[in-house]
Amino acid sequence: MDFSYSPQEEGFRADLRAWLADALPSGWGETVFEPEDEDERAMFRLAWEKKLHAGGWSGINWPVEYGGRGATLVERAIFAEEMARVGAPEGLNIIGHNLAGSTILRHGTEAQKQYFLPRILSSDDVWCQGFSEPNAGSDLASVRTRAERRGDRFIVNGQKIWTSFAQYSQWCFALVRTDPDAPKHKGLSFLLIDMKSPGVSIRPLRQISGECEFNETFFDDVEVPVANIVGDINDGWRIAMTTLAYERGPEDALGRQIRFSQELDKLIGTVAATPRGDAMLIDDPIVRQKLARAVTQVEVMRLNAVRTFSKYLNGDDRGPDASVIKLYWSHAAQNMYEAAMDILGPTAPIAAPDPLSAGGGRFQLSYLQSKAFTIYSGSSEIQRNIIGERMLGLPR
């Protein structure tokens, strides 16, 4: 691994840093923050994505012919570092940019690329992911949502669950069953579904954090043009594996790592300013040991992502190694937030805006949100199976 940056890469960083300094609101992160209301926050994030697009910073590693900058993987990593360094807003259309766009670039027809990619880059179309179902989450190949071909249309019936941001989305990519008689991995297809189609309905799911990021999505006789299939009919499993490789890959992990590192810095600052008895909380050697473990694990998270970037730059294909990244960061982050709750003691579970909440309640909310880390994007059990079978050659 080479951790140094070329002059061109440092120039890329300087350009981005200068743009961010001008683009972010004055006082960002100190006196100006994202809205607390969930819907207002979603629209704030969408407006930020549109600002990125207007500045030429959307889809930076996409090919120039499809609206990107043709940036290298290293520049993509620099982009993640700089966005996280300033605490820039997260995007609302993450699924569109990271998953739908990447999959269409890899497997879509030219007509699909010309239509969908510009609208993803501009965030005129927000996307959601239609994979999991009530009885097909970790065992994704068991999906039951049916798509029956009738002429130049598929008629889709079924239910998806844990559909992030469905309430804000214009499009959904969905794994559907097009041949119920084929083996379960062989009878699937990958469809692009207009969420405004008659027969699509959405039901929010309230989480323990109080948020409604996830949804149930129902399809009742929804018509989808045959032109909206990605790849061949019954070849959806192969397409979905590409999507999951991006969802679990280093691009996602590196951005998360930097944000976790910032959270950890805030935790250390909170602990250093919290009195306990005649000393400060951070003076406790057991507390310092827990913080040191968290610092180490978050740094290893970064090194895992950078190592995988190096492998890709050396010509390796995306594969099951993405499961190592996802498995590690999800547990390391959970460990960090569990340590925060343990260290901060009785006031840790108190939510904002209660004046007794530790660190403004941020660690309580993050702790609750972290419980989903080892479930979404493939549960830890599934990641371990993939690592064991496809990387270590263990028997099934």
C-alpha positions as CSV (number, residue, x, y, z in Angstrom):
1,M,0.0,0.0,0.0
2,D,1.2,3.5,-0.9
3,F,-0.2,6.1,1.5
4,S,1.4,9.1,-0.2
5,Y,-0.4,11.4,-2.6
6,S,0.8,12.7,-6.0
7,P,0.9,16.4,-6.7
8,Q,-2.2,16.0,-9.0
9,E,-4.0,14.3,-6.1
10,E,-3.0,17.1,-3.7
11,G,-4.2,19.6,-6.2
12,F,-7.6,17.8,-6.4
13,R,-7.8,18.0,-2.6
14,A,-7.0,21.7,-2.6
15,D,-9.6,22.5,-5.2
16,L,-12.3,20.5,-3.3
17,R,-11.3,22.1,0.0
18,A,-11.6,25.6,-1.5
19,W,-15.0,24.8,-3.0
20,L,-16.3,23.4,0.3
21,A,-15.1,26.5,2.2
22,D,-17.2,28.7,-0.1
23,A,-20.2,26.3,-0.5
24,L,-21.0,25.4,3.1
25,P,-23.1,27.9,5.0
26,S,-21.3,30.4,7.2
27,G,-20.9,29.0,10.7
28,W,-21.4,25.4,9.5
29,G,-20.9,22.9,12.3
30,E,-20.6,25.6,14.9
31,T,-23.8,27.7,14.8
32,V,-25.5,26.2,11.7
33,F,-26.6,22.6,11.6
34,E,-28.9,20.3,9.7
35,P,-32.6,20.7,10.6
36,E,-33.9,18.5,13.4
37,D,-37.2,17.6,11.7
38,E,-36.7,14.5,9.6
39,D,-38.5,15.7,6.5
40,E,-36.8,19.1,6.6
41,R,-33.5,17.4,7.0
42,A,-34.1,15.2,4.0
43,M,-34.9,18.2,1.8
44,F,-31.8,20.0,3.2
45,R,-29.6,17.1,2.2
46,L,-31.2,17.0,-1.2
47,A,-30.5,20.7,-1.7
48,W,-26.9,20.0,-0.8
49,E,-26.6,17.3,-3.4
50,K,-28.0,19.6,-6.0
51,K,-25.4,22.2,-5.0
52,L,-22.6,19.6,-5.3
53,H,-23.9,18.8,-8.8
54,A,-24.0,22.5,-9.8
55,G,-20.4,22.8,-8.6
56,G,-19.2,19.7,-10.6
57,W,-18.7,17.5,-7.6
58,S,-21.4,14.9,-8.2
59,G,-20.4,11.4,-9.4
60,I,-16.8,12.4,-9.5
61,N,-15.5,8.9,-10.4
62,W,-18.1,8.3,-13.1
63,P,-16.9,8.5,-16.7
64,V,-16.8,12.0,-18.2
65,E,-19.1,11.0,-21.0
66,Y,-21.9,10.3,-18.5
67,G,-21.4,13.5,-16.5
68,G,-18.7,12.6,-14.1
69,R,-15.1,13.9,-13.7
70,G,-13.4,10.6,-14.4
71,A,-11.7,10.8,-11.0
72,T,-9.5,8.0,-9.9
73,L,-10.3,5.8,-6.9
74,V,-7.7,7.7,-4.9
75,E,-9.4,11.0,-5.7
76,R,-12.7,9.3,-4.7
77,A,-11.1,8.5,-1.3
78,I,-9.8,12.1,-1.0
79,F,-13.4,13.3,-1.7
80,A,-14.7,11.2,1.1
81,E,-12.0,12.4,3.5
82,E,-12.6,16.1,2.7
83,M,-16.4,15.8,2.9
84,A,-16.2,14.2,6.3
85,R,-13.4,16.5,7.5
86,V,-15.7,19.5,7.3
87,G,-18.8,17.5,8.4
88,A,-20.6,18.2,5.1
89,P,-24.2,17.1,5.0
90,E,-24.8,13.5,4.0
91,G,-26.7,13.0,0.8
92,L,-30.3,11.9,0.5
93,N,-29.7,10.2,-2.8
94,I,-26.9,7.9,-1.6
95,I,-28.6,4.8,-3.0
96,G,-28.9,6.5,-6.4
97,H,-25.3,7.7,-6.6
98,N,-23.6,4.7,-5.0
99,L,-25.7,1.7,-6.0
100,A,-28.2,2.4,-8.8
101,G,-25.8,4.6,-10.8
102,S,-22.9,2.2,-10.4
103,T,-25.0,-0.8,-11.4
104,I,-26.4,0.9,-14.4
105,L,-22.9,2.0,-15.5
106,R,-21.7,-1.6,-15.2
107,H,-24.7,-3.5,-16.7
108,G,-27.2,-1.0,-18.2
109,T,-28.0,-0.5,-21.8
110,E,-26.8,2.7,-23.5
111,A,-30.4,4.0,-23.5
112,Q,-30.7,3.3,-19.7
113,K,-27.4,5.1,-19.1
114,Q,-28.4,8.1,-21.2
115,Y,-31.7,8.5,-19.5
116,F,-31.0,7.6,-15.8
117,L,-27.5,8.7,-15.1
118,P,-27.9,12.4,-15.7
119,R,-30.9,12.5,-13.4
120,I,-29.1,10.5,-10.7
121,L,-26.1,12.9,-10.9
122,S,-28.4,16.0,-10.6
123,S,-30.5,14.2,-7.9
124,D,-33.6,15.1,-9.8
125,D,-34.4,11.4,-9.3
126,V,-33.9,10.0,-5.8
127,W,-33.6,6.2,-5.7
128,C,-34.4,3.5,-3.2
129,Q,-33.5,-0.2,-3.0
130,G,-36.1,-3.0,-3.3
131,F,-34.2,-6.1,-2.2
132,S,-35.3,-7.3,1.3
133,E,-38.7,-8.8,1.9
134,P,-40.5,-10.0,5.1
135,N,-39.3,-13.6,4.4
136,A,-36.2,-12.8,2.3
137,G,-33.7,-10.6,4.1
138,S,-30.4,-12.4,4.7
139,D,-31.5,-15.1,2.3
140,L,-32.0,-12.6,-0.5
141,A,-32.4,-15.2,-3.2
142,S,-35.7,-16.3,-1.6
143,V,-37.5,-13.1,-2.7
144,R,-41.2,-13.7,-3.7
145,T,-42.1,-10.4,-5.4
146,R,-43.3,-11.6,-8.8
147,A,-42.9,-10.0,-12.2
148,E,-45.0,-11.6,-14.9
149,R,-44.2,-10.6,-18.5
150,R,-47.2,-9.5,-20.6
151,G,-46.1,-8.2,-23.9
152,D,-43.8,-5.2,-23.5
153,R,-44.6,-5.0,-19.8
154,F,-43.9,-6.7,-16.5
155,I,-46.7,-6.9,-14.0
156,V,-45.2,-6.7,-10.5
157,N,-46.9,-7.9,-7.3
158,G,-45.3,-8.2,-3.9
159,Q,-43.8,-6.5,-0.9
160,K,-40.4,-5.1,0.0
161,I,-39.3,-4.0,3.4
162,W,-36.6,-1.8,5.0
163,T,-36.8,0.4,1.9
164,S,-34.6,3.3,2.9
165,F,-35.9,6.7,1.7
166,A,-38.8,5.3,-0.3
167,Q,-41.0,8.2,0.9
168,Y,-38.7,10.6,-1.0
169,S,-37.8,8.4,-4.0
170,Q,-38.8,8.7,-7.6
171,W,-37.3,5.3,-8.6
172,C,-36.6,1.9,-7.1
173,F,-34.4,-0.9,-8.4
174,A,-35.9,-4.2,-7.3
175,L,-34.9,-7.8,-7.4
176,V,-38.0,-9.7,-8.5
177,R,-38.9,-13.3,-9.4
178,T,-39.6,-13.8,-13.1
179,D,-39.4,-17.6,-13.2
180,P,-41.0,-19.3,-10.2
181,D,-40.0,-22.8,-11.5
182,A,-36.3,-22.1,-11.8
183,P,-33.8,-22.6,-8.9
184,K,-34.1,-19.6,-6.6
185,H,-30.9,-17.9,-7.7
186,K,-31.7,-18.5,-11.4
187,G,-35.2,-17.1,-11.6
188,L,-34.6,-13.5,-10.6
189,S,-34.5,-10.3,-12.6
190,F,-33.3,-6.7,-11.8
191,L,-36.0,-4.1,-12.6
192,L,-36.1,-0.3,-12.5
193,I,-39.5,0.7,-11.2
194,D,-41.0,4.2,-11.3
195,M,-42.3,4.9,-7.8
196,K,-45.1,7.1,-9.2
197,S,-46.6,4.1,-11.0
198,P,-50.2,3.2,-10.1
199,G,-50.2,0.3,-7.5
200,V,-47.1,1.5,-5.6
201,S,-47.8,2.2,-1.9
202,I,-45.4,3.1,0.9
203,R,-45.8,2.6,4.7
204,P,-43.2,4.1,7.0
205,L,-41.5,2.1,9.7
206,R,-40.6,4.0,12.9
207,Q,-37.3,2.9,14.4
208,I,-36.1,2.9,18.0
209,S,-34.3,6.1,17.2
210,G,-37.7,7.7,16.5
211,E,-36.9,8.1,12.8
212,C,-38.7,6.7,9.8
213,E,-35.8,6.1,7.4
214,F,-37.1,2.6,6.5
215,N,-40.4,1.7,4.9
216,E,-42.5,-1.1,3.7
217,T,-43.2,-0.9,-0.1
218,F,-46.1,-2.7,-1.8
219,F,-46.6,-3.4,-5.5
220,D,-50.1,-4.2,-6.7
221,D,-50.3,-4.9,-10.4
222,V,-47.6,-2.4,-11.1
223,E,-46.7,-2.1,-14.8
224,V,-43.0,-1.9,-15.6
225,P,-41.7,-1.6,-19.2
226,V,-39.6,-4.5,-20.4
227,A,-37.0,-1.8,-21.4
228,N,-36.5,-1.2,-17.6
229,I,-34.8,-4.6,-17.0
230,V,-31.1,-4.4,-16.3
231,G,-29.2,-7.3,-17.9
232,D,-31.1,-10.3,-19.2
233,I,-34.3,-11.8,-17.8
234,N,-33.5,-14.3,-15.0
235,D,-30.0,-12.9,-14.7
236,G,-30.9,-10.6,-11.8
237,W,-28.8,-12.4,-9.2
238,R,-25.5,-11.5,-11.0
239,I,-26.6,-7.9,-11.3
240,A,-27.6,-7.7,-7.6
241,M,-24.1,-9.0,-6.6
242,T,-22.6,-6.0,-8.4
243,T,-24.9,-3.7,-6.4
244,L,-24.0,-5.4,-3.1
245,A,-20.3,-5.2,-3.9
246,Y,-20.6,-1.4,-4.1
247,E,-22.9,-1.2,-1.1
248,R,-20.3,-3.0,1.1
249,G,-17.2,-1.6,-0.6
250,P,-14.4,0.7,0.4
251,E,-16.0,3.9,-1.0
252,D,-18.9,3.6,1.5
253,A,-16.6,2.4,4.4
254,L,-14.1,5.2,4.1
255,G,-16.7,7.9,4.3
256,R,-18.2,6.2,7.3
257,Q,-14.8,5.7,9.0
258,I,-14.1,9.4,8.9
259,R,-17.5,10.3,10.4
260,F,-17.0,7.7,13.1
261,S,-13.5,9.2,13.8
262,Q,-15.2,12.6,14.2
263,E,-17.7,11.1,16.6
264,L,-14.9,9.5,18.5
265,D,-13.1,12.9,18.8
266,K,-16.3,14.4,20.2
267,L,-16.6,11.6,22.6
268,I,-13.0,12.1,23.8
269,G,-13.7,15.8,24.2
270,T,-16.9,15.2,26.2
271,V,-15.1,12.7,28.4
272,A,-12.3,15.1,29.0
273,A,-14.7,17.8,30.1
274,T,-16.9,15.6,32.4
275,P,-16.0,15.6,36.1
276,R,-16.1,12.5,38.1
277,G,-15.4,12.9,41.8
278,D,-12.2,14.9,42.3
279,A,-10.9,14.3,38.8
280,M,-12.1,14.3,35.2
281,L,-13.7,11.2,33.6
282,I,-10.8,10.8,31.2
283,D,-8.4,10.4,34.1
284,D,-9.9,6.9,34.8
285,P,-7.4,4.3,33.4
286,I,-10.3,2.0,32.5
287,V,-12.0,4.8,30.5
288,R,-8.7,5.5,28.7
289,Q,-8.3,1.8,27.8
290,K,-11.8,1.7,26.3
291,L,-11.2,4.9,24.3
292,A,-7.8,3.5,23.1
293,R,-9.5,0.4,21.9
294,A,-12.1,2.5,20.0
295,V,-9.3,4.6,18.4
296,T,-7.5,1.5,17.3
297,Q,-10.5,-0.1,15.8
298,V,-11.6,3.0,13.9
299,E,-8.1,3.4,12.5
300,V,-8.1,-0.2,11.3
301,M,-11.4,0.5,9.6
302,R,-9.6,3.2,7.6
303,L,-6.7,0.9,6.7
304,N,-9.0,-1.9,5.6
305,A,-10.7,0.6,3.2
306,V,-7.4,2.0,1.8
307,R,-6.0,-1.5,1.4
308,T,-9.0,-2.5,-0.7
309,F,-8.6,0.6,-2.8
310,S,-5.0,-0.4,-3.4
311,K,-6.1,-3.8,-4.6
312,Y,-8.6,-2.3,-7.1
313,L,-5.9,0.1,-8.4
314,N,-3.7,-3.0,-9.0
315,G,-6.4,-4.5,-11.2
316,D,-8.3,-6.8,-8.7
317,D,-12.0,-7.1,-9.3
318,R,-14.6,-6.4,-6.7
319,G,-15.5,-9.6,-4.9
320,P,-16.2,-11.2,-1.5
321,D,-13.5,-9.1,0.2
322,A,-16.2,-6.4,0.5
323,S,-17.7,-8.6,3.1
324,V,-14.6,-8.2,5.3
325,I,-14.9,-4.4,5.2
326,K,-18.6,-4.4,6.0
327,L,-18.3,-7.0,8.8
328,Y,-15.5,-5.1,10.4
329,W,-16.8,-1.5,10.3
330,S,-20.3,-2.5,11.5
331,H,-19.0,-4.2,14.7
332,A,-16.2,-1.6,15.3
333,A,-18.8,1.2,15.2
334,Q,-21.2,-0.6,17.5
335,N,-18.3,-1.3,19.9
336,M,-17.5,2.4,19.9
337,Y,-21.0,3.6,20.7
338,E,-21.5,0.9,23.3
339,A,-18.2,2.1,24.9
340,A,-19.6,5.7,24.8
341,M,-22.8,4.6,26.7
342,D,-20.7,2.7,29.2
343,I,-18.2,5.5,29.8
344,L,-20.7,8.3,30.1
345,G,-22.7,6.4,32.7
346,P,-26.2,7.1,34.0
347,T,-26.8,10.3,31.9
348,A,-25.8,8.5,28.6
349,P,-29.3,7.3,27.7
350,I,-30.9,10.8,28.1
351,A,-31.9,12.2,24.8
352,A,-31.6,15.8,23.6
353,P,-32.7,18.5,24.2
354,D,-32.7,17.5,27.9
355,P,-29.9,19.6,29.6
356,L,-28.7,16.5,31.4
357,S,-28.0,14.6,28.1
358,A,-24.3,13.9,27.7
359,G,-22.8,15.5,24.6
360,G,-26.1,17.0,23.6
361,G,-27.6,13.5,23.3
362,R,-25.6,12.7,20.2
363,F,-24.2,9.5,21.6
364,Q,-27.6,8.2,22.7
365,L,-29.0,8.7,19.2
366,S,-25.9,7.2,17.5
367,Y,-26.1,4.2,19.8
368,L,-29.7,3.5,18.8
369,Q,-28.9,4.0,15.1
370,S,-25.9,1.7,15.3
371,K,-28.0,-1.3,16.1
372,A,-28.9,-1.5,12.4
373,F,-25.3,-1.6,11.3
374,T,-24.9,-5.4,11.6
375,I,-28.2,-6.0,9.8
376,Y,-28.5,-3.8,6.7
377,S,-26.3,-4.3,3.6
378,G,-26.3,-8.0,4.6
379,S,-26.3,-9.2,8.2
380,S,-23.1,-10.2,9.9
381,E,-24.1,-13.8,9.7
382,I,-24.3,-13.6,5.9
383,Q,-21.0,-11.7,5.7
384,R,-19.3,-14.5,7.7
385,N,-20.8,-17.2,5.5
386,I,-19.5,-15.3,2.4
387,I,-16.0,-15.0,3.9
388,G,-15.9,-18.6,5.0
389,E,-17.2,-20.1,1.7
390,R,-15.8,-17.8,-0.9
391,M,-12.5,-16.6,0.6
392,L,-11.5,-19.4,3.0
393,G,-12.9,-22.3,1.0
394,L,-14.8,-23.7,4.0
395,P,-17.6,-26.2,3.3
396,R,-21.1,-25.0,3.3
